[in-house]
Amino acid sequence: MRGDFKEPARCRSDLVIGREELFGAAREQLGRGGSVLLHGPAGIGKSTALRALASEYGTADRTVLRCSATESESHLPFLALADLFGLVADEVSDRLPAAQRTALESALTGRGESTLQRDGLALRLAVLSVLRALAAEGPVLVVADDLQWLDSASAELLGFAARRLGDTPVQLLCAVRTEGQEYDRHLNASPPDTLAVRLGPLSRAQVSTLLDHRGYTGLPRSTVRDIHRTSGGNPLFALELGRALAENPTPPRPGEPLPVPTSLRALVLNRLEMLSAEARRTLLVASAGARPTLALLHAAGRDNAEAETARAAELGLLATEPEGPAVRFAHPLVSAALYAEAPAQDRRAAHAALSTAASDPIERARHLALATTGTDPEAAARLAEAAALARDRGAPSVAATLGLLAARHTPPDGEVDPDERRLQAAEDAITAGEVDLARDIARDVLTRATAAADRVRAWMVVIEAAGQALGDVDTVYPQALADAGDDPRLLALVHYQLAWRGLVVEGDFAEGREEAAHAAELAARAGDRRTELLALAFQAQTETLMGHPDAPATIKRALKEPQDPQVACHHNGAGATRYRWLIMSDQLPEARSTVNALLREVRRRGMVESEVHFVRLLAETELRSGHCGRALDLARESMRLARDSGIGEIPSAVLDSLAEASGGDPDRALALAREAVEQAEQVGDQMYVSRGLTALGHAQLVAGDAEGAVRSLRRVRDLEHGLGITDPARGRWHGDLAEALVRTGEIDEAQRLLDGARAHALRLGRESVLGVLDRAEALVRAARGEHDAALAQLTSAQDRLAKLGYGLEEARAAFAMASLRPGRPGPTSYDEAARLFRRCRALPWVRQVEAAAAASRMEPIAPTAASEGLEGLAAMERQVAALVMEGATNREIAARLFISVKTVEATLTRVYRKLGIRSRVDIVRLAAARRAK
């Protein structure tokens, strides 16, 4: 898709990109009067964070003392102390004892001979006295950056005072450069309540967000991946690399490291001059190698590798590896800078040496390419062979790089067309999830290709690279059809993509099915089994979702031998279609084993896009099975993979929302669902607008917003009618909409919805759907006063769902039963519902049960109009009202029920309206009336 999926409530400041939790902790610590020590390696963002926090807490009613040390000034005694106290010492000096005042003035002005050795005690007490005197007039914030360069005298004095401030309102906000966790020395010189906050490296997705925020947009994801790897997740390094790429009109050659700007070369290579020329050559060879070892360096002709690498490790250029032969650079940027600093001929010499020294044929071929200039048929052939080997090994990203190198060295008038190798590289890039690279290669080929097969193949890559944003490439289809002419093999490729367009862009399942069937027929006529299998799988998928009677027969055709190994495990292949059939047919154990097998195979093959989808489908299976904790972990993993690769972000967000609503954070579920709907609408994907609204409606129902759930799920109903979807097992939203309609008092509409869905579920044999519909219909009956019939239907529904293995739906039936028992529900029934929800790790539901159980334990009240109205409240409304009666605040209610404060406020508004009262005070009065009776 074209637009990146944004995290909920994403902030657009460098400060919080990837740091939300850490900065939240720092703010909370400062807010309660504590001190904070920020630490981490150079360039990690400590100073940026320090400035932002100091600006936030350095208010007008607070004295702020600042110092920022530098390495060049660290030898000057008392310099930091002068920065801190220079402007305020005169204000309080008259309150200091004479000995302290004299010693401090001498230290700050440099006049006299004050030293720690001579006036140690007086100086220490003077610093403590100044801070106490300033604090007597209002809070004091000491802001100190780069503590590692603080002169030793100032550091000693500041530490002495910090350890003795006690309850004095003085806070320290400091930053220090550290490697690893080596911050104890600085923490010991801080107040006892200091919170140490380590700023670590950013993830790939966070680096991408940072680059976008700074204006380095449009970088291919493969380039962002290289920036993340080279920078080690360091934001300063990543931004400098991004700037260098933005300013450099010539991108690096395939297989080469990124260009490293002069600013970073100086930062990491200032110790390189301390090495001999031969040692520098040895490190250059190591930087050119993929997995350098001492044995490899020896094989490449570096006879003194042990001594030279040992010296480099002493200088901090290499990391020491006591257990193992690997030669590892202290930071990836050191390797990249070494390589960038070397002259071109020296780089080629290093690659030439490695082209014979490396043991792996893929690695040898890569080095041969980088050591060769101009076209070379032999080198090109070896690279093409290495690309095929990488493809077989499940490394399509490596295959794409090698394929581009092969094309670069292929003569334009040779036996093999260079564009043939470029197109294979583009297809490998698609498999690896590097869609931007694939699209760029295909567009480049289209600028000169004249052969119909090459052009259609390139158009197919352009369409594949668009992901779900197929509307963005609408002009491609007529061009592809024109290039295909009357060739059935090429037409089959185009009509297969038109099938996807019919489904995604037009929202027409019938059109998608017809195009897929036509594509399968054309491919069979042309003998293109791969395209035939993909088209049959698509046809079977649409028929399954439509509830079409031909679906089983089409699935059998798609599974018939001979099979293409890559299509068999592809997320749009017959294996995935069979999984969808199994899960819609309630065969959960077989569905789980099927998707696990598919996931293992695509991981083996390096098929990133398919991996994203199969992790999501496995999460869906676990969610259906009632394993909410496991589903939540998988859904979050799928979301991370999707964001990193830019693939399948909307589907992953939808599933993540459903998992959060069931086992995590309902507020996050709402945010994810809203973002998914917005993104699907932007790219024109009607199918996922429907799915996103399904997740949103479910999250709203869980959060107690029945009106919102009705609005969202009514849209789903209308969209699915337009799409031609009749199988209620596709979205499984009917039960949620019926329950929400009951809560809002629209009983007749709920019954009509259930009757229509039941007819389709009976026709298709959807047993679990029937169980959920029974549970919802029982609520309708209860609302009509048919309590005995409702309880009988709930008992049957719970039993049916339990036998099918739908643990969460079983627990929801038990919860409904506990709420509908005649008279006051006993605690035992709620205990059973809570037990079932805990078994599922469905924490939001557990909170709802606990609140309902608490409400049920309250004694009955006199039958006033308002109190009788309590019985007419929906379940969430009763729970909120019960907690108000206990005296809970809106924030406390939100925390206990796992809903937002806004949801609590909206629920209370509905309670007031239904009870005919005006405020929460009236609810408390009802509680008092209960106790009085």
MARKOL-475150 format. One record per residue (C-alpha): residue in one letter; x, y negated, z negated. Coordinates in steps of 0.001 Angstrom, whole numbers, plus 500000, padded with zeros to 6 digits. Example, Ala and Ser with C-alpha at 12.3 -4.5 7.8 and 13.67 -1.06 7.14 Angstrom:
BEGIN
A512300504500492200
S513670501060492860
***
This chain:
BEGIN
M500000500000500000
R501106496446500617
G500344494796497278
D502209496106494271
F499986497314491452
K500496494981488505
E500552496037484908
P497588494817482858
A498018491320481446
R501411491081483076
C503276487961482014
R505209486012484626
S508153485029482435
D511627486525482735
L511594486658478955
V509009489386478609
I509553491480481723
G510121494869480161
R510475493323476698
E506887492892475523
E507135495266472576
L510569494040471448
F509654490372471635
G506366491047469911
A508307492592467027
A510719489613466937
R507871487111466905
E506089489014464163
Q509294489093462092
L509870485361462499
G506215484647461848
R506367486262458428
G509536484376457483
G512172486996458306
S515368486792460328
V516174488372463691
L519421489609465230
L519282490137468995
H522042492348470346
G523043494120473543
P525642494042476337
A526646491002478375
G523987489742480781
I521149491701479181
G519120488561478411
K519951487799474777
S520519484071475271
T517322483703477274
A515368485410474517
L517121483383471843
R516259480081473525
A512625481048474016
L512166482215470429
A513970479153469068
S511726476896471138
E508641478684469847
Y509614478556466165
G511707475365466118
T508663473193465410
A508664469582464220
D508123470584460582
R511219472761460572
T514927471877460424
V516795473650463228
L520564474156462989
R522269475384466165
C525634476678467252
S526819478483470374
A530347479847470296
T532655480519473232
E535623482845473529
S538059480039474325
E537179478210471084
S536984481187468740
H540444480447467301
L539430477011465971
P538482477288462266
F535162475845461061
L534058474868464595
A530732476711464383
L530191475269460889
A530680471780462322
D528104472511465047
L525593473666462443
F526062471010459756
G527603468091461621
L524358466151461943
V522761467029458616
A525572467221456067
D525397463489455278
E521700463821454399
V522382466206451529
S526056465674450625
D525207463510447634
R523370466475446108
L526499468661446152
P528997468902443285
A532133466858444005
A534406469865444607
Q531948471376447106
R531409468044448870
T535142467397449231
A535874470887450551
L532984470746453037
E533876467276454361
S537476468373454852
A536387471483456755
L533885469641458986
T536102466653459842
G539459468408460058
R540947465862457712
G542851467309454802
E544039470871454457
S540889472771453622
T541156476502454311
L539254479560453170
Q542328480697451323
R542689477415449441
D539059476261448962
G537248479535449515
L534813479489446617
A534010475776446947
L533333476111450682
R531184479192450251
L529072477528447557
A528897474309449579
V527359476071452618
L524832477813450374
S524015474518448614
V523490472653451910
L521053475291453141
R519133475242449867
A518997471435449859
L517655471365453423
A515133474108452614
A513827472092449686
E512494469606452249
G510987472198454579
P511735475496456368
V515128475882458045
L515927477897461193
V519577478696461937
V520038479542465643
A523412481066466514
D524274482455469956
D527252484658470859
L528115485578467289
Q530984487699468575
W532901484465469414
L532194482752466094
D535437481630464473
S536236483914461558
A536019481137458925
S532505480033459991
A531354483649460265
E532542484380456728
L530849481292455254
L527570481868457086
G527482485513456029
F528171484619452388
A525235482200452325
A522875484482454263
R523294487309451783
R522380485003448856
L519465482956450134
G516845485154448473
D513400483563448764
T514780480280450094
P512870479447453332
V515889479795455606
Q515717482092458623
L518492483185460956
L517890483780464655
C521114485114466134
A522389486855469234
V525525488936469579
R527139490897472389
T527487494563471510
E528077497853473241
G526083500862472122
Q524742500356468601
E527770498525467198
Y525974495724465413
D526378496794461777
R529106494242461051
H526879491379462174
L523833492818460422
N525769492988457152
A526426489233457471
S522704488510457853
P519896488209455286
P518772491570453897
D515403491420455692
T516932490873459146
L515367492793462019
A517902494045464571
V516432494010468085
R518452495723470790
L517841494565474356
G518428497532476622
P518459497943480411
L515357497367482499
S513629500143484409
R513533500139488200
A509965498803488217
Q510944496038485784
V513954495059487934
S511589494883490904
T509248492608488938
L512153490390487875
L513409490041491456
D509908489184492672
H509490486613489922
R512737484894490897
G511701484744494552
Y513750487656495922
T510668489187497512
G510363491498500454
L513345493660499489
P512836497290500555
R512219499641497661
S515328501586498612
T517321498359498191
V515654497664494831
R516597501194493827
D520232500471494762
I520152497161492857
H518809498937489788
R521445501653490005
T524325499245490643
S523262496778487959
G522577499517485428
G519292497730484662
N521142494593483523
P518910491626484474
L521777489177485054
F523611491619487316
A520385492534489134
L519559488884489849
E523072488172491088
L522914491194493410
G519487490089494622
R520790486602495310
A523754487975497245
L521483490103499399
A519129487186500019
E522055484995501119
N523733487693503226
P522149487967506695
T523871491319507334
P522631494177505131
P525106496866504055
R525626499798506413
P523811503037505550
G525676504873502823
E527673501835501701
P527377500165498264
L525647496808497921
P527610493599498479
V528790492270495124
P528911488464494770
T532085486722493660
S530501485762490342
L530119489407489359
R533424490541490837
A535242488108488573
L533199489303485604
V534101492975485963
L537459492931487741
N539497490523485644
R541372493520484217
L542096495077487592
E545259492991488032
M546768494802485063
L546835498021487121
S549508498988489618
A548706498904493339
E548683502725493451
A546288502927490503
R543951500492492252
R543971502722495340
T543116505698493152
L540156503831491652
L539041502813495151
V538915506470496171
A536935507211493014
S534501504375493776
A533954505738497296
G533192509253496046
A529717510378495020
R530893512516492065
P534597511820491576
T536684514240489541
L540415514512488911
A540508517563491185
L538858515597493998
L541299512721493564
H544213515147493765
A542763516718496907
A542461513224498395
G546191512667497887
R546175510791494589
D548957512742492887
N549146510630489693
A545394510512489122
E545592511569485443
A547916508797484357
E546264506164486533
T542736506925485350
A543921507068481741
R545338503561482093
A542078502370483693
A540165503829480757
E542423501928478328
L541491498715480135
G537781499520479924
L537309500102483658
L536561503794483214
A534588505553480526
T536397508306478721
E534974511795479288
P536549514085476680
E534358516996477727
G534441517417481463
P536457516572484565
A534270513695485809
V535767510272486441
R533047507839485380
F533170504070485640
A532344502058482541
H529499500440484462
P528150501090487992
L528967497479488838
V532686498122488284
S532610500761491017
A530603498563493385
A532848495549492780
L536010497587493334
Y534648498801496636
A533458495343497705
E536817493783496823
A538827496223498936
P539771495378502556
A537818497261505237
Q540832499315506349
D541476500465502779
R537852501575502443
R538068503557505668
A541280505171504462
A539602506216501211
H536666507731503118
A539020509475505535
A540830511127502626
L537535512202501067
S536178513543504370
T538579516463504031
A538891516596500245
A535210516861499348
S533894520406498973
D530285519671499909
P529575519546503674
I527054516736503233
E529574514650501343
R532308515368503918
A530041514249506746
R529119511021504963
H532762510127504406
L533606510964508021
A530929508515509185
L532180505734506925
A535763506334508073
T534772506187511757
T534237503041513823
G532143502939516966
T530302505832518596
D531603509363518166
P529511512333519399
E531344514812517166
A530873512738514034
A527225512129514963
A526599515861515391
R528171516654512030
L526046513972510387
A522858515318511989
E523727518806510711
A524373517391507245
A521012515557507338
A519249518840508157
L521072520523505286
A520062517735502891
R516461518066504087
D516524521809503361
R517995521144499923
G515088518875499021
A517022515602499310
P515084513666501985
S516499510324500848
V520023511581501518
A518804513050504814
A517451509635505855
T520781507937505102
L522736510596506991
G520312510414509899
L520821506668510224
L524585507190510153
A524218509858512850
A522204507462515007
R524812504746514510
H527561506988515876
T525469508553518668
P526378507250522159
P523358505678523875
D523971507666527064
G524762511004525441
E522859514282525343
V520929513213522232
D518905509995522057
P519948507835519070
D516281506872518541
E515375510536518120
R517701510609515134
R516358507292513856
L512788508584513956
Q513793511721512079
A515453509477509492
A512231507435509241
E510191510595508642
D512691511694505995
A512331508276504361
I508540508716504274
T508994512078502554
A511366510467500046
G508866507708499287
E511027504978500860
V508189503587502937
D509726500145503548
L512840501692505050
A510736504036507184
R508582501203508519
D511631499077509362
I513249501930511290
A510052502625513232
R509552498959514103
D513140498793515322
V512626501825517577
L509429500326519012
T511332497251520219
R513081499343522888
A511516502816523167
T509718503579526421
A509042507331526090
A505437507984525018
A506441510641522486
D508917508323520763
R506462505449520657
V503590507498519248
R505912509069516705
A507057505600515629
W503447504366515383
M502659507314513124
V505466506247510780
V504121502680510708
I500674503975509756
E502048506372507126
A504115503565505625
A500969501448505155
G499729503841502459
Q496208502922501403
A496383499524503122
L495335501013506466
G493361497874507261
D496707496046507551
V497670498180510575
D494325498150512356
T495917496834515557
V498240499851515726
Y495570502455516583
P494658501166520079
Q498342500772520927
A499045504326519776
L496090505665521792
A497319503825524875
D500831505258524455
A499437508783523913
G497666508764527266
D496090512157527922
D498711514231526108
P496746516442523644
R499691516763521257
L500117512990520971
L496360512388520882
A496050514871518022
L498498512795515970
V496557509593516608
H493116511080515930
Y494380512569512656
Q495306509049511536
L491965507753512833
A490302510267510509
W492008508620507558
R491033505194508860
G487387506262509076
L487473507391505465
V489576504624503891
V488764501535505965
E485249502269507231
G484175504226504167
D482484506765506435
F483014510417505517
A481084511629508542
E483320509657510919
G486443510902509141
R485224514488509390
E484495514180513130
E487891512624513883
A489667515328511871
A487796518109513703
H488702516510517050
A492359516208515995
A492444519892514968
E490998520919518339
L493542518814520269
A496458520111518176
A495369523740518682
R495203523154522439
A498723521667522379
G500143524398520124
D500987521869517374
R500270524018514337
R501513521394511852
T499061518710512959
E496293521290513278
L496793522356509656
L496795518751508396
A493624517964510345
L491860521094509088
A492853520277505520
F491446516770505917
Q488235518118507429
A487874520574504551
Q488486517826501988
T485792515558503443
E483335518446503713
T483994519372500100
L483320515841498869
M480260515504501091
G478818518752499796
H478830520014503398
P477938523721503819
D480876524306506202
A483498523425503545
P484373527029502485
A484798528178506083
T487004525184506950
I489184525809503901
K489697529406505065
R490717528153508513
A493171525709506918
L494692528518504829
K494986530957507729
E498438532050508858
P500755530968510318
Q501414528181507849
D503897525324507990
P505891525423504696
Q505963521643504258
V502293521172505107
A501345524002502746
C502605522017499757
H501825518520501071
H499351516446499084
N497169516258502200
G497635519927503049
A495493523007502580
G496950523778499139
A495745520444497791
T492346520945499431
R492044524350497805
Y492910522766494436
R490119520213494918
W487671523014495723
L488717524951492615
I488374522043490219
M485012521007491656
S483880524629491301
D484852524694487575
Q487738527126488029
L490035525172485737
P492714527801484938
E493188528653488627
A493206524953489539
R495926524340486944
S498132527184488210
T497609526021491814
V498631522415491198
N501572523474489009
A502884525663491848
L502450522813494324
L504221520403491991
R507197522729491575
E507538523098495338
V507363519398496207
R509897518612493506
R512185521233495007
R511774519612498404
G512114516040497138
M508646515048498418
V508143511974496247
E504695510937497508
S503322514420496986
E504916514567493536
V503098511382492491
H499770512825493591
F500270516284492074
V501318514886488686
R498087512895488783
L496029515943489760
L497593517960486958
A496644515157484554
E493092515305485900
T492980519059485294
E494152518667481699
L491610515901481112
R488777518087482393
S490024520868480112
G489864518569477093
H493636518331476606
C493550514549476258
G497032514086474810
R498670516134477554
A496532514380480189
L497543510968478857
D501256511818479022
L500910513083482604
A498769510134483681
R501339507682482346
E504111509633484093
S502167509460487358
M501718505710486887
R505458505240486299
L506319507292489384
A503779505376491450
R505117501989490361
D508720503025490974
S507991504323494473
G505138502021495464
I503075505091496370
G499638506098495112
E499403503278492599
I495623502841492791
P494793506572492356
S497304506834489507
A495834503758487809
V492318505202488055
L493369508463486414
D495461506624483820
S492387504561482937
L490271507683482445
A492992509258480289
E493428506113478178
A489669505896477580
S489572509493476394
G492825509834474481
G494573506481474221
D493693502800474232
P490251501789475605
D491388498203476142
R494218499408478359
A491736501677480119
L489555498672480938
A492511496639482207
L493813499470484396
A490397500132485900
R489786496459486690
E493198496178488344
A492524499340490360
V489186497989491613
E490759494647492513
Q493626496279494418
A491321498714496226
E489098495825497293
Q492124493881498530
V493314496727500768
G489777497628501835
D489811501171500434
Q486123501832499826
M486709505302498432
Y488948503994495676
V486745500994494992
S484203503662494053
R486704505646491980
G487984502542490225
L484447501508489323
T483805505026488004
A486788504661485657
L485701501148484693
G482164502286483886
H483462505139481752
A485837502838479852
Q483014500361479283
L480794503132477936
V483520504290475539
A484098500676474457
G480392500246473646
D479562497942476559
A476511499764477911
E475370496831480059
G478783496615481718
A478817500370482306
V475404500172483985
R476578497392486321
S479753499237487321
L478182502662487775
R475211501345489736
R477758500015492236
V479337503479492346
R475928504983493104
D475382502559495984
L478902503012497374
E478733506819497331
H475363506709499066
G476965504587501799
L479993506882502004
G477781509925502447
I478958511653499257
T476343513950497764
D478408516259495548
P478043515030491933
A481255516885491014
R483275514389493069
G483112511460490652
R481189512947487699
W479734509545486845
H476049510473486740
G476019511503483074
D477777508294482008
L475340506109483962
A472325507969482543
E473679507585478986
A474337503884479530
L470826503424480919
V469396505083477806
R471390502699475622
T470003499710477532
G466451501041477353
E466032501904481056
I464736505415480458
D462781505946483673
E465732504992485884
A467947507380483906
Q465498510238484503
R465269509531488262
L469072509500488492
L469343512811486641
D466672514462488803
G468488513516492014
A471892514606490766
R470496517875489409
A469097518817492820
H472528518495494442
A474307520220491542
L471923523191491768
R472383523406495544
L476196523437495206
G476408525506492016
R478172522844489932
E477791524411486489
S479751521840484476
V477883518985486139
L474613520646485139
G475858520852481545
V476683517137481500
L473323516282483095
D471596518357480397
R473435516408477712
A472359513093479254
E468777514272479771
A468584515222476100
L469295511580475266
V466446510567477563
R464115512998475761
A465220511757472378
A464536508183473436
R460998509304474305
G460589510880470876
E461023514516472042
H463626515331469367
D463126519102469208
A463383519482472986
A466417517186473005
L468225519221470358
A467477522481472161
Q468821521062475424
L471948519761473683
T472598523152472086
S472380524815475478
A474567522146477132
Q477266522421474471
D477363526206474830
R477576526003478641
L480378523409478598
A482333525363475976
K482208528553478076
L483422526667481156
G486379525230479226
Y485332521554479307
G486456520736475772
L485864516986475835
E482374517307477309
E481602519992474725
A482644517592471959
R480487514807473425
A477491517156473348
A478210517970469684
F478445514242468913
A475089513575470600
M473542516437468635
A474852515046465348
S473280511676466163
L469868513126467046
R469094515527464210
P465744514869462546
G465970512548459556
R469419511458458483
P472216513384460197
G474188515370457696
P477942514966457414
T478504518562458528
S477275517914462060
Y479545514899462380
D482387516949460914
E481948519487463712
A481988516774466385
A485089515203464815
R486796518616464712
L486137519168468401
F487372515692469341
R490514516137467231
R491183519445468965
C491115517481472229
R493232514655470749
A490449512295471862
L491296509520469411
P488815506854470583
W485990509374470222
V487219510454466789
R486947506828465637
Q483391506629466942
V482407509803465085
E483975508542461864
A482056505269462102
A478793507075462860
A479352509434459932
A479990506472457638
A476748504871458790
S474824508098458194
R475924508239454549
M474198504935453730
E470892505293451853
P467633504452453657
I466193500940453279
A462678499584452976
P460772499723456257
T461041496081457278
A460810495157460949
A464544494583461157
S465523497734459294
E463245499873461411
G465043498388464410
L468289500018463232
E466944503349464408
G466503501915467909
L470140500859468244
A472500502695470577
A475219504816468959
M477981502215469355
E475667499467468088
R474817501507464964
Q478517502128464311
V479394498444464584
A476435497457462392
A477421500058459780
L480959498686459571
V479622495133459234
M477514496399456327
E480727497691454741
G482169494192455010
A484627494894457855
T485782491966459988
N485460492043463762
R489187492737464096
E488974495610461593
I485989497064463458
A487878496845466750
A490871498668465240
R488754501458463724
L486692502063466861
F489575501581469333
I487714498794471134
S488470495124471734
V487339492258469513
K485380490903472495
T483534494207472733
V482679494009469028
E481356490476469505
A479262491491472533
T477879494519470663
L476909492372467684
T475094489960470002
R472977492866471251
V472360494031467659
Y471136490560466667
R468782490472469627
K467341493934468977
L466897493361465250
G465536489846465599
I468229488381463350
R470771485592463813
S474102486556462285
R476198489229460611
V475045487758457280
D471590489146458014
I473114492592458596
V474863492372455236
R471512491482453666
L470073494662455160
A472865496583453474
A472098494870450185
A468427495826450584
R469475499451451071
R471508499417447884
A468681497671445973
K466244500440446877
***
